[in-house]
Amino acid sequence: MTPRTASTFTGLFAALTAIVATGAPAPGETEKSGAPASAPVSVVAGKPRLVASQLGRDVSLRGLSVVDDRVVWVSGDKGTIAFSTDGARSFESRNPPEFAVRDFRDIEGFDERRAVALAVGAPARILLTTDGGTSWRAVYRNERPESFLDGFDFWDDRRGIAFGDPLDGRFLILSTEDGGATWTELPIPDRPLAFPGEAAFAASGTSIRVFPGGRVAFGTGGTRARLWVSEDYGAHWQSRHAPLRQGIDSAGLFSLAGTHGADTAHAAHAADTEWIAVGGDYRADRERREVAYVTRDRGLSWSAIVPPPAGFRSAVEPLPAALGGGWVATGTSGTDIAANTAAGFEALSVEGFHAVRAAKRGHLVVLVGAGGRLARLLPAE
């Protein structure tokens, strides 16, 4: 696996970005009502319910930020950015007009007016809006043709961190202390040193996670799957082996999450006594081996989660108490839940998504995927 350029963008994620549903918007579907109808896609007795809707038909959604039980931001390819103020029941388009061909793989919303969006490919871009998406401005740009940003996360509304695939053999690390208005690159000697063929995955915006006290971690794959951990807001890094499937450019650690504290899944408020890592090989998305592990010492040791999810998973998220707690994991071959890591995962739906996020403040859980698919995870009936 080599660093991805605009021309080799089909590398790690070619299969993942394939559109699985095409065609014109359904009758009655408008830009504002991205969800003209809702339908259950899973009804398992005693388990949370997936209720699906649609945002267009020909867009692949991977960026997702659930601010609270009302405000949700989503992003994807073809320059797609949209937001909801009714709990993901309907969406309004906020596409940046000058970026119609860009793929926004991650987005972080702070409220209904302020958000930052991350565009993969070259030139790597981060955009900021302070007026609800009416206008956007570029706040970071990397002109190197091999630049490829993988994701970002925030400790609060001001302090955040982003990372990208290796440049000159070292992972790119960016930081902000003003809510994404400006970004500073970590000096080259302090950046994590990659193995040849090691890179990260921009599959769901959750391959990097922040935790209390300045702790942050990101996962990698390809020739080596590793967990990189910093205890000082990304200034210094240590690597730990990750036991997920690896050795090929389509496999590795795709998503990381920590146990939630109180009644929130927001990572910066999460206890980090237990981290789950999911992934596998997206080209063999029904293979269940080496796809989910738990660590209780920040990656120094790992235990396989048994039963594992039903295949490759690109995102994992802790569930709020209103949904029974535990975990939800999703990928192209389906969606699973786990009451806890000891009990393991069980199938919730054969419907697959790219990303899942819980509200920073509240109980709402949203999933997004290919073909413009969205879903809300609701309490059991």
N, C-alpha and C positions, 0 to 999 in steps of 0.2 A: 504494500500500500504506500502510495506516494502522496505528498500534499496535493490537494485538489485545486485546480485552477478553473477559470470560467469555462475553458474548453474541455476539461476533464471532470466536469461537475457530475457526470454520470458515474463516477467512481463508487464511493461508499453508499450513495443514496439513490442510485438510478432506479432500482426496483421499488424503493419506498415512495418515490415521488410520482410513480405512475398513476395516472388518473383512472379510477375504477368506475366512475360514472360520468357520462358526458351527455350533452344535449342542452337545449334551451331551457330557461326557467319554466317551471310548471305553471299552468294557467292560474292566474291570480297571484302569482309570486312577484313581489316587488323588491326594490333595493331595501326598503325599510323593513318589510316583513320577511326577513330571512328565514323565518320559521312559520310558513303558512299553515302548517298542520303538525300535530304531534301524535306520535304513536308509540306504544310500548314495544321495545325490542327484547325485553326480558321480563318474565314474571316467574320468579322462583319463590316458592312459599317461604315466608319468614325472612326473605333477603331484600335488600334495597332493589328498586326497580329502575331500569334504564328506559327513559322516555326520549325518543329520537325526534329530531327536526332537521331542517335543511338550510344551508346558506349557499344558494346557487347550486350548480350541478357540475361544474368543470373546474373546481378549485380544490387544491390540496391544502388543508389547514393543519398547521403544526404549532403555531404560536398561540398561547392561551394564558390569560391572567384574570383570575376571579378576585376582584377587589373586595367585594362584600356580597350580600345576598341580592343586590340590585345591579351593580356595575360589573360588566364583563367585557374584556377586550380580546379579540381573536385576530390572527394574521396567518398568511399563507403565501402561496405562489401567485404569479400574475399580478403582483403589486397589491394584494388584498390585505386590507385592514378594516375592521368593523368593530362597533361597540354596541353594547346593550345597556339599557337602564331599567329593564324589567326582569332581571334574573335570567337572561338568555332565552326568553320567549320570542323576542324579535330583535333584529339588529339593524343598524344604520351604517351604510358604507362610509368609510373615511379614508379611501385609497389616496395616497400621495400622488398627485397627477404626473409628476416627473419620474415616477418609478414604476411604471406599468409592467415592466418585464422582470422586476426583482422578486426574489423569494424571501419573504419575511418569516424566518424560522423561529423567532422568539419575540415576545412582547411583554412589557411590564407596565401595568396600569397602576397609578397611584390614587386616582379618583376619576370622575367622569370628564375631567378637562385635561389632565396631565398623564402622558404615557411616553415610553421610549420603545422603539422597534428596531430589531436587528436584522439586517439583510446579509445573506450569505453570498458567496461569489465575489468576484473582483469588479470594481473596487469594493472592499468591505466597507459597509456603512452602518452607522447607528443614527437614527432619526429621533427627534423630540417634538412633541406637540404640547402646547400649554393652553390650547383653546378647543379641546375636545375633538381634535383631528381635522378642524377646518383648514389649518395650515400645518406644515411640517418643515423642520429645518435640519440639515445634516450637522451633527455635532461630533462625529468621528468619521474619518475616511482614511483607508489604507490603500494606496495605489499599487502595491506590489501584486503582480498577476497571480501569485500563488497564495495570496491571503484568503483565509476562510474562517470566519467567526462561527463558533459553535453554540454559544448561549451566554446568558447572564443571569444574575440573581442579586437581590438587594436585602440588606439587613434592615433597612427602614426606608423612609421616603427620600433620604439624602445619600446614603452610602451604599454603593454597589460595586460589583466586579463582573467582568466579562473575560472570556478566553477564546482562543482560536487555535487552529492547527499549527504545527511547528513551522517557523520561519528560521532558516539557517540552523535547523536542528533543535530549536527550543520553542516550547509552547508560548504563544502570545498571551500576555496577561494585561488587562486594562482595569483601571479603577476610577471611580467617580465619588466625589464627596458633596456634590451639589445637585443630586437627583438626576444625573445624566446630562446636565447642560455642558459639562466638559469632561474629557477622559484623559487619563495619563497612562502611558505605557510603562510597565515595569522595566527597569534597566535590563539589557540583554543578559549580563552575567548572572542575574538573579532569577531568570526564567527557568522553568522546569526543563530539563534536558531529556529529549525524547529518544527512544530506541529507533533505529531505522525501520520505517514502515509502521510506526505507532502514530495514531491520530485519534481524534475524537468524533463524536456523532452529533449532528444537529438535527436529531429526529423528533425531539419533543420539547426542547428548552429546559430539560431537567437532568442533563448530564453534568450540570454544576449546581451545587446547593450550598447555601450559607446556613450557619448555625450560630447560637449565642456566643458572645465573647470574642468575636472576630474570627471564629473558625469557619473554614470553607473547604469544600472538597469537589473534585471533578474526576470523571471516569474516562478511560480511553480503551482502545481496542486495536484491531489489526494484528500485527505480528506479536504484540504484547498487550494484554489487558491489565491495566493498573488503576489504582486509586491514588490520586495525588491529594495531599492534605496540607493545609496551612493553618497555623494557630494565630496568625497576626495580620488578618485582613489581606492575605495574599502576598505579603512581602517576602516570605521564605516558604519553601515547599519541601515535603518529603514524600517519597513514593512507597506504595505497598502493593504487593502482588494481589491481583483479583482473579478468582478461580473461574470466572465465566468463560464461555467458549471463546477461543482466540486462535491466532495463527493464520487467519485469512482476512482479507480486507473488509469483509461483510460481517464480521463478528467482534464482539467485545462487550464492554459495560456501557449500556445505553442510557440508564437512568438510575438516580440515587435519591433516597428519601430517608428522613429520620422520623422517629416516633413523635407524635404531636403532644403538646402539653395543653392542659386545660381543655378548652373546647375550640381550638383553632388548629389549622394545619399549616399556618404560615411558618416557613422554615426558621425565620429569625427568632421566633418565640418557641421553637420546638426543643424538647429535651433530646439530647443526642446519645442516649444510652443504647439505642438500637438503630442501626442503619440497615436498610434493605437496598441491594443492588440487583437490577434486572437487566436482561439483554439477551444474548444468544446470537444466532446467525439469521439476519433478515432474509437471506436467500433460501433458508430452510425453516420457514416460520412456524411449522408444526412440530419441529424437533423440541422435545421437552428436557433434554439433558443440558446441564450447565447453563440454566437460564435464570436462576434466582437464588440468592444467598443473603445471609444476615451476618452482620458483625456487631459485636458489643464492645470492641476496643479500637474503633476507628480504622479498621482494615488490617490490624496486625494478625488476626485470625478470623476465619470464616466458617460458617456452617451452611450446608445446603438446606433449602426450605423444601420440605416433603409433606404432601405432594407439591410439586412445582406448578406454575401456571401451565396452560395447555399449549406451550410453544413460545417462540420469540416474543419478547415484550419490550416496547420502546419507552414505556412510562410507568412509574409506580408512584402512588400518593397515599398518605395516611388519611383515613376517613374521620370526620368529626363524630362526636358522641351522638349527635342527632341521627346519624346513620348507623349507629351501633359500634363505631370505632373500628379498629383493624386497618386493613389495607385494600386498595384496589390497584390492579395492574392491567394494562391494555397494550395491544399490539395488533398487527395486521390480521392475525388469525383468531382473535377473540378477546374477551374481557373476563377477568377473574377477581374474586375477592377472598380475603383471608381474615378470620376473626383475630388471629394472632400468628406469629411466626411458628409457634410450636404446632398449631393445628394445620398449617399449610394452606394452600390455595384450593378453591373449588370454582368450577366454571359458573359464571353469571350469564354470559351471552356469547354466541358465536359471532356477534357483530364486533368487528375490530375497529380500533381508532388509533391515532398517532399519539395523542397527548391527553392527559387528565390532570386537572388541578382542582383543589379545594379552596374555598374562600379564605382570604387572609383574615377577614373579620366576618364571621357568620358560619353558615352551615351548607351553603350551596356547593355542589360538586358538578363540574362540567367536563365533557369529553369532546374532542374534535378529531376529524380524520379526513381521509380522501373523499373525493366526490362531494365536498361541501357538507359532510355529515357532522351533526352536532347531537349531543344527548345530555340530558340532566339526570343525575342519579338521585332518586327520591326515596323516602322511607318506605319500608314494606307496608302493604295495605293490611 
